[in-house]
């Protein structure tokens, strides 16, 4: 995570914001591993918890993982078609 942050435009963001970002593994089946279980989590504190509830954050996590898998498929397809 630190290497990705250092090599992106995010490196100039407030360190307090970056400290809330965590890499986690999602609950997964035995055949899933690596990027299949990768996820990013953002810890929110009050007063943001009034808007970004646990349910909302779980929905965001599901959307993130869906988009992450689509990006992996795009990468795989583009490397095959080149």
DRENTORKOL-3810 file (N, C-alpha, C; in nm, 4 decimals):
REM DRENTORKOL-3810
@n.u->0.0830; n.v->-0.1189; n.w->0.0000; ca.u->0.0000; ca.v->0.0000; ca.w->0.0000; c.u->0.0873; c.v->0.1252; c.w->0.0000
@n.u->0.1916; n.v->0.1248; n.w->0.0814; ca.u->0.2789; ca.v->0.2419; ca.w->0.0879; c.u->0.3467; c.v->0.2695; c.w->-0.0456
@n.u->0.3894; n.v->0.1657; n.w->-0.1151; ca.u->0.4524; ca.v->0.1830; ca.w->-0.2463; c.u->0.3537; c.v->0.2408; c.w->-0.3465
@n.u->0.2301; n.v->0.1923; n.w->-0.3439; ca.u->0.1275; ca.v->0.2436; ca.w->-0.4351; c.u->0.0981; c.v->0.3898; c.w->-0.4060
@n.u->0.0925; n.v->0.4260; n.w->-0.2795; ca.u->0.0668; ca.v->0.5653; ca.w->-0.2419; c.u->0.1805; c.v->0.6547; c.w->-0.2874
@n.u->0.3048; n.v->0.6102; n.w->-0.2666; ca.u->0.4201; ca.v->0.6913; ca.w->-0.3056; c.u->0.4299; c.v->0.7125; c.w->-0.4554
@n.u->0.3776; n.v->0.6190; n.w->-0.5347; ca.u->0.3891; ca.v->0.6301; ca.w->-0.6801; c.u->0.2636; c.v->0.6882; c.w->-0.7454
@n.u->0.1735; n.v->0.7446; n.w->-0.6658; ca.u->0.0512; ca.v->0.8010; ca.w->-0.7223; c.u->0.0333; c.v->0.9463; c.w->-0.6784
@n.u->-0.0719; n.v->1.0079; n.w->-0.7301; ca.u->-0.1027; ca.v->1.1468; ca.w->-0.6959; c.u->-0.1524; c.v->1.1600; c.w->-0.5526
@n.u->-0.1868; n.v->1.0505; n.w->-0.4902; ca.u->-0.2397; ca.v->1.0518; ca.w->-0.3534; c.u->-0.1323; c.v->1.0919; c.w->-0.2528
@n.u->-0.0062; n.v->1.0785; n.w->-0.2900; ca.u->0.1032; ca.v->1.1065; ca.w->-0.1971; c.u->0.0995; c.v->1.2484; c.w->-0.1410
@n.u->0.0346; n.v->1.3405; n.w->-0.2098; ca.u->0.0282; ca.v->1.4787; ca.w->-0.1620; c.u->-0.0926; c.v->1.5038; c.w->-0.0721
@n.u->-0.1768; n.v->1.4017; n.w->-0.0508; ca.u->-0.2932; ca.v->1.4164; ca.w->0.0370; c.u->-0.2492; c.v->1.4248; c.w->0.1837
@n.u->-0.3408; n.v->1.4702; n.w->0.2652; ca.u->-0.3175; ca.v->1.4827; ca.w->0.4083; c.u->-0.2855; c.v->1.3456; c.w->0.4684
@n.u->-0.1751; n.v->1.3332; n.w->0.5429; ca.u->-0.1402; ca.v->1.2040; ca.w->0.6038; c.u->-0.2501; c.v->1.1483; c.w->0.6948
@n.u->-0.3295; n.v->1.2347; n.w->0.7553; ca.u->-0.4386; ca.v->1.1888; ca.w->0.8403; c.u->-0.5405; c.v->1.1080; c.w->0.7596
@n.u->-0.5636; n.v->1.1503; n.w->0.6366; ca.u->-0.6556; ca.v->1.0785; ca.w->0.5476; c.u->-0.5946; c.v->0.9456; c.w->0.5058
@n.u->-0.4674; n.v->0.9471; n.w->0.4697; ca.u->-0.4006; ca.v->0.8252; ca.w->0.4249; c.u->-0.3911; c.v->0.7210; c.w->0.5360
@n.u->-0.3815; n.v->0.7651; n.w->0.6600; ca.u->-0.3729; ca.v->0.6713; ca.w->0.7727; c.u->-0.5029; c.v->0.5943; c.w->0.7938
@n.u->-0.6119; n.v->0.6431; n.w->0.7395; ca.u->-0.7413; ca.v->0.5748; ca.w->0.7520; c.u->-0.7579; c.v->0.4630; c.w->0.6503
@n.u->-0.6695; n.v->0.4568; n.w->0.5518; ca.u->-0.6784; ca.v->0.3577; ca.w->0.4451; c.u->-0.6058; c.v->0.2304; c.w->0.4860
@n.u->-0.6741; n.v->0.1175; n.w->0.4747; ca.u->-0.6179; ca.v->-0.0117; ca.w->0.5142; c.u->-0.6409; c.v->-0.1150; c.w->0.4042
@n.u->-0.5474; n.v->-0.2063; n.w->0.3909; ca.u->-0.5620; ca.v->-0.3200; ca.w->0.3002; c.u->-0.6114; c.v->-0.4376; c.w->0.3833
@n.u->-0.7121; n.v->-0.5074; n.w->0.3325; ca.u->-0.7669; ca.v->-0.6212; ca.w->0.4047; c.u->-0.7936; c.v->-0.7359; c.w->0.3086
@n.u->-0.8142; n.v->-0.8526; n.w->0.3684; ca.u->-0.8584; ca.v->-0.9685; ca.w->0.2925; c.u->-1.0055; c.v->-0.9905; c.w->0.3213
@n.u->-1.0833; n.v->-1.0113; n.w->0.2145; ca.u->-1.2254; ca.v->-1.0386; ca.w->0.2311; c.u->-1.2446; c.v->-1.1836; c.w->0.2728
@n.u->-1.3576; n.v->-1.2136; n.w->0.3372; ca.u->-1.3901; ca.v->-1.3549; ca.w->0.3599; c.u->-1.3980; c.v->-1.4250; c.w->0.2241
@n.u->-1.3395; n.v->-1.5432; n.w->0.2145; ca.u->-1.3293; ca.v->-1.6061; ca.w->0.0837; c.u->-1.3380; c.v->-1.7585; c.w->0.0922
@n.u->-1.3654; n.v->-1.8158; n.w->-0.0219; ca.u->-1.3703; ca.v->-1.9611; ca.w->-0.0344; c.u->-1.2277; c.v->-2.0143; c.w->-0.0523
@n.u->-1.2116; n.v->-2.1416; n.w->-0.0389; ca.u->-1.0791; ca.v->-2.2036; ca.w->-0.0464; c.u->-1.0122; c.v->-2.1818; c.w->-0.1822
@n.u->-1.0915; n.v->-2.1761; n.w->-0.2909; ca.u->-1.0322; ca.v->-2.1607; ca.w->-0.4243; c.u->-0.9980; c.v->-2.0157; c.w->-0.4593
@n.u->-1.0372; n.v->-1.9225; n.w->-0.3756; ca.u->-1.0052; ca.v->-1.7811; ca.w->-0.4002; c.u->-0.8786; c.v->-1.7443; c.w->-0.3246
@n.u->-0.7928; n.v->-1.6676; n.w->-0.3895; ca.u->-0.6685; ca.v->-1.6256; ca.w->-0.3260; c.u->-0.6147; c.v->-1.5018; c.w->-0.3962
@n.u->-0.5134; n.v->-1.4409; n.w->-0.3397; ca.u->-0.4466; ca.v->-1.3262; ca.w->-0.4003; c.u->-0.5407; c.v->-1.2091; c.w->-0.4239
@n.u->-0.5445; n.v->-1.1639; n.w->-0.5489; ca.u->-0.6255; ca.v->-1.0468; ca.w->-0.5839; c.u->-0.7749; c.v->-1.0720; c.w->-0.5687
@n.u->-0.8159; n.v->-1.1991; n.w->-0.5654; ca.u->-0.9576; ca.v->-1.2305; ca.w->-0.5484; c.u->-1.0095; c.v->-1.1879; c.w->-0.4116
@n.u->-0.9223; n.v->-1.1816; n.w->-0.3142; ca.u->-0.9658; ca.v->-1.1500; ca.w->-0.1781; c.u->-0.9144; c.v->-1.0143; c.w->-0.1307
@n.u->-0.8478; n.v->-0.9408; n.w->-0.2184; ca.u->-0.7935; ca.v->-0.8088; ca.w->-0.1866; c.u->-0.9052; c.v->-0.7061; c.w->-0.1755
@n.u->-0.8941; n.v->-0.6194; n.w->-0.0775; ca.u->-0.9882; ca.v->-0.5086; ca.w->-0.0663; c.u->-0.9229; c.v->-0.3933; c.w->0.0097
@n.u->-0.9735; n.v->-0.2752; n.w->-0.0147; ca.u->-0.9308; ca.v->-0.1566; ca.w->0.0597; c.u->-1.0421; c.v->-0.1179; c.w->0.1560
@n.u->-1.0028; n.v->-0.0770; n.w->0.2738; ca.u->-1.0997; ca.v->-0.0341; ca.w->0.3740; c.u->-1.0607; c.v->0.1061; c.w->0.4192
@n.u->-1.1592; n.v->0.1893; n.w->0.4405; ca.u->-1.1362; ca.v->0.3253; ca.w->0.4881; c.u->-1.2093; c.v->0.3417; c.w->0.6199
@n.u->-1.1350; n.v->0.3677; n.w->0.7259; ca.u->-1.1935; ca.v->0.3837; ca.w->0.8593; c.u->-1.2453; c.v->0.5269; c.w->0.8741
@n.u->-1.3726; n.v->0.5411; n.w->0.9015; ca.u->-1.4323; ca.v->0.6730; ca.w->0.9200; c.u->-1.4646; c.v->0.6942; c.w->1.0673
@n.u->-1.4479; n.v->0.8169; n.w->1.1106; ca.u->-1.4783; ca.v->0.8552; ca.w->1.2485; c.u->-1.5984; c.v->0.9483; c.w->1.2498
@n.u->-1.6486; n.v->0.9712; n.w->1.3670; ca.u->-1.7596; ca.v->1.0635; ca.w->1.3861; c.u->-1.7154; c.v->1.2028; c.w->1.3423
@n.u->-1.7943; n.v->1.2804; n.w->1.2784; ca.u->-1.9360; ca.v->1.2740; ca.w->1.2465; c.u->-1.9665; c.v->1.2043; c.w->1.1145
@n.u->-1.8628; n.v->1.1577; n.w->1.0418; ca.u->-1.8881; ca.v->1.0905; ca.w->0.9135; c.u->-1.9656; c.v->0.9607; c.w->0.9289
@n.u->-1.9586; n.v->0.9000; n.w->1.0460; ca.u->-2.0306; ca.v->0.7739; ca.w->1.0672; c.u->-2.1822; c.v->0.7926; c.w->1.0614
@n.u->-2.2277; n.v->0.9166; n.w->1.0731; ca.u->-2.3714; ca.v->0.9428; ca.w->1.0606; c.u->-2.4172; c.v->0.9211; c.w->0.9157
@n.u->-2.3294; n.v->0.9497; n.w->0.8215; ca.u->-2.3625; ca.v->0.9348; ca.w->0.6801; c.u->-2.3088; c.v->0.8021; c.w->0.6261
@n.u->-2.1844; n.v->0.7729; n.w->0.6587; ca.u->-2.1203; ca.v->0.6511; ca.w->0.6115; c.u->-2.1363; c.v->0.5418; c.w->0.7174
@n.u->-2.2553; n.v->0.4882; n.w->0.7239; ca.u->-2.2867; ca.v->0.3847; ca.w->0.8222; c.u->-2.2154; c.v->0.2548; c.w->0.7851
@n.u->-2.2184; n.v->0.1596; n.w->0.8747; ca.u->-2.1585; ca.v->0.0292; ca.w->0.8488; c.u->-2.2230; c.v->-0.0369; c.w->0.7265
@n.u->-2.3555; n.v->-0.0241; n.w->0.7151; ca.u->-2.4258; ca.v->-0.0804; ca.w->0.5990; c.u->-2.3812; c.v->-0.0134; c.w->0.4694
@n.u->-2.3652; n.v->0.1183; n.w->0.4717; ca.u->-2.3208; ca.v->0.1911; ca.w->0.3528; c.u->-2.1781; c.v->0.1521; c.w->0.3156
@n.u->-2.0929; n.v->0.1361; n.w->0.4152; ca.u->-1.9548; ca.v->0.0973; ca.w->0.3887; c.u->-1.9481; c.v->-0.0452; c.w->0.3333
@n.u->-2.0357; n.v->-0.1337; n.w->0.3789; ca.u->-2.0398; ca.v->-0.2698; ca.w->0.3243; c.u->-2.0843; c.v->-0.2695; c.w->0.1787
@n.u->-2.1798; n.v->-0.1829; n.w->0.1440; ca.u->-2.2226; ca.v->-0.1705; ca.w->0.0045; c.u->-2.1088; c.v->-0.1161; c.w->-0.0811
@n.u->-2.0372; n.v->-0.0160; n.w->-0.0287; ca.u->-1.9221; ca.v->0.0391; ca.w->-0.0998; c.u->-1.8179; c.v->-0.0707; c.w->-0.1235
@n.u->-1.7952; n.v->-0.1526; n.w->-0.0231; ca.u->-1.6979; ca.v->-0.2608; ca.w->-0.0342; c.u->-1.7372; c.v->-0.3592; c.w->-0.1449
@n.u->-1.8643; n.v->-0.3914; n.w->-0.1537; ca.u->-1.9117; ca.v->-0.4815; ca.w->-0.2590; c.u->-1.8930; c.v->-0.4190; c.w->-0.3971
@n.u->-1.9230; n.v->-0.2895; n.w->-0.4105; ca.u->-1.9044; ca.v->-0.2198; ca.w->-0.5387; c.u->-1.7557; c.v->-0.2141; c.w->-0.5741
@n.u->-1.6710; n.v->-0.1804; n.w->-0.4762; ca.u->-1.5269; ca.v->-0.1744; ca.w->-0.4995; c.u->-1.4755; c.v->-0.3077; c.w->-0.5515
@n.u->-1.5152; n.v->-0.4169; n.w->-0.4860; ca.u->-1.4664; ca.v->-0.5481; ca.w->-0.5266; c.u->-1.5169; c.v->-0.5883; c.w->-0.6640
@n.u->-1.6397; n.v->-0.5521; n.w->-0.6972; ca.u->-1.6917; ca.v->-0.5797; ca.w->-0.8305; c.u->-1.6097; c.v->-0.5037; c.w->-0.9357
@n.u->-1.5861; n.v->-0.3750; n.w->-0.9120; ca.u->-1.5082; ca.v->-0.2951; ca.w->-1.0071; c.u->-1.3636; c.v->-0.3434; c.w->-1.0149
@n.u->-1.3085; n.v->-0.3868; n.w->-0.9022; ca.u->-1.1718; ca.v->-0.4397; ca.w->-0.8995; c.u->-1.1609; c.v->-0.5643; c.w->-0.9873
@n.u->-1.2611; n.v->-0.6525; n.w->-0.9764; ca.u->-1.2596; ca.v->-0.7739; ca.w->-1.0594; c.u->-1.2762; c.v->-0.7396; c.w->-1.2077
@n.u->-1.3598; n.v->-0.6407; n.w->-1.2384; ca.u->-1.3740; ca.v->-0.5980; ca.w->-1.3779; c.u->-1.2417; c.v->-0.5446; c.w->-1.4323
@n.u->-1.1704; n.v->-0.4709; n.w->-1.3513; ca.u->-1.0410; ca.v->-0.4160; ca.w->-1.3934; c.u->-0.9420; c.v->-0.5293; c.w->-1.4202
@n.u->-0.9459; n.v->-0.6319; n.w->-1.3380; ca.u->-0.8575; ca.v->-0.7472; ca.w->-1.3594; c.u->-0.8931; c.v->-0.8200; c.w->-1.4888
@n.u->-1.0220; n.v->-0.8329; n.w->-1.5180; ca.u->-1.0654; ca.v->-0.8966; ca.w->-1.6423; c.u->-1.0199; c.v->-0.8127; c.w->-1.7613
@n.u->-1.0358; n.v->-0.6807; n.w->-1.7513; ca.u->-0.9915; ca.v->-0.5921; ca.w->-1.8596; c.u->-0.8425; c.v->-0.6093; c.w->-1.8847
@n.u->-0.7644; n.v->-0.6153; n.w->-1.7790; ca.u->-0.6194; ca.v->-0.6310; ca.w->-1.7920; c.u->-0.5864; c.v->-0.7645; c.w->-1.8584
@n.u->-0.6522; n.v->-0.8712; n.w->-1.8155; ca.u->-0.6270; ca.v->-1.0034; ca.w->-1.8725; c.u->-0.6643; c.v->-1.0063; c.w->-2.0207
@n.u->-0.7791; n.v->-0.9509; n.w->-2.0560; ca.u->-0.8229; ca.v->-0.9506; ca.w->-2.1952; c.u->-0.7315; c.v->-0.8658; c.w->-2.2834
@n.u->-0.6901; n.v->-0.7507; n.w->-2.2330; ca.u->-0.6037; ca.v->-0.6652; ca.w->-2.3154; c.u->-0.4671; c.v->-0.7290; c.w->-2.3379
@n.u->-0.4171; n.v->-0.8055; n.w->-2.2399; ca.u->-0.2881; ca.v->-0.8706; ca.w->-2.2596; c.u->-0.2999; c.v->-0.9882; c.w->-2.3579
@n.u->-0.4160; n.v->-1.0518; n.w->-2.3631; ca.u->-0.4378; ca.v->-1.1627; ca.w->-2.4565; c.u->-0.4544; c.v->-1.1091; c.w->-2.5988
@n.u->-0.5197; n.v->-0.9967; n.w->-2.6148; ca.u->-0.5489; ca.v->-0.9424; ca.w->-2.7465; c.u->-0.4343; c.v->-0.8655; c.w->-2.8095
@n.u->-0.3279; n.v->-0.8450; n.w->-2.7384; ca.u->-0.2161; ca.v->-0.7669; ca.w->-2.7959; c.u->-0.1278; c.v->-0.8503; c.w->-2.8834
END
